[in-house]
Amino acid sequence: MNSKEKNSPEDEVDLGNLFTSIGKGIKNFFRWISDVLEAIFHSFILFLLFLRKHWLKILGSALVGFLLGLGLDLTKAKTYVSDLILETNYGSGAQLYKVVDYLDELVQQNNSETLAQVLKISREDAQSITSIHAKVFEKSRNLRLEYERFLRTSDSIILKHTTYDDFINRLSEDNFRYHQIRVRSTSNSVFTKITKELTHLVATDYFENIRRIRMDELMSRKLILKDNLAQIDSLRNLYKKVALLNAQKGDEKATLTIDSKQLEEVNKDLPLFDLTDQISKQMAWLNDDIIEKASVVNIVSDFAEEGVIDRNLRQRYSVRLALIFSIGALFIILLNALNKYLNRYKTNRNI
């Protein structure tokens, strides 16, 4: 009996069927890809044919809308825009967006009387405001600053189990530090008049209480760190005095003994240098926190004394009406094509 058994005809048939099935599967897969690409190309060609047939109607409608909008743009009052950049503390970002949304709602409702009372400006100035919006200022920078603070203030165990992606997913726009408020107005001198009340609306009594408590904690920590530095400095001075006395007691015959003692004193002093450096870094971070958190809201960049003309294309009637008229023309063309298709379908089916 041979040590190597020969493959039976049944095994050869099974392998042949297997390879045939694999070949058909691969062939069908590439055929499916080809059909998909052909369908996409066919749809693209139909779209081009549609545009070639109706482009003049769509372009003409857009031109009519543009001319009508241009007339409105020339007759309406000029709109000015200015930005305010704020730094929010103690979780007051949510209050900021709530206040801005409320003020913008008053603007859209043309409730200039209430808006004037809330912002403590004249009714004429309130009537000149056309929109108030807020958004995160430089989101990538905000993320970096928040993550750096998280690394500095968190426990090592928390850092070990929290990745950068996990940290980002937990953040919302309310948690970011820097925010931009954009105000549009037909008056170019109203912007700085609303800064004080706008920030006052964000810094409510609730956040002011949190600020006072937090500032007391920060000042207490600063006093403790200062006391620690003073004690370490006193201890280092004591080491120096002891080393000096030991040196004075020695003589020329005890040079080696004195050197070993001096080396021992240096070894004692090195950890104190490291500890002083760590406390100094904590003091620097603490001073930054005290400066940043001295107010609920910090004004990083105030509104300009005079706004600049708003050149945002989305705010122009010419662009809006051109887009609306072109979309309207496209909708009518598609509706007419659908109607023709339904008529043909009805005729062919004898309905």
Secondary structure by P-SEA (a helix, b strand, c coil): ccccccccaaaaaaaaaaaaaaaaaaaaaaaaaaaaaaaaaaaaaaaaaaaaacaaaaaaaaaaaaaaaaaaaaaccbbbbbbbbbbbcccaaaaaaaaaaaaaaaaaacaaaaaaaaacccaaaaaacccccccccaaaaaaaaaaaaaaacccaaaaaaccaaaaaaacccccccbbbbbbbcccccccccaaaaaaaaaacaaaaaaaaaaaaaaaaaaaaaaaaaaaaaaaaaaaaaaaaaaaaaccccaaaaaaaaaaaaaaaaaaaaaaaaaaaaaaaaaaaaaaaacccccccccccccccccccccccaaaaaaaaaaaaaaaaaaaaaaaaaaaaaaaaacc
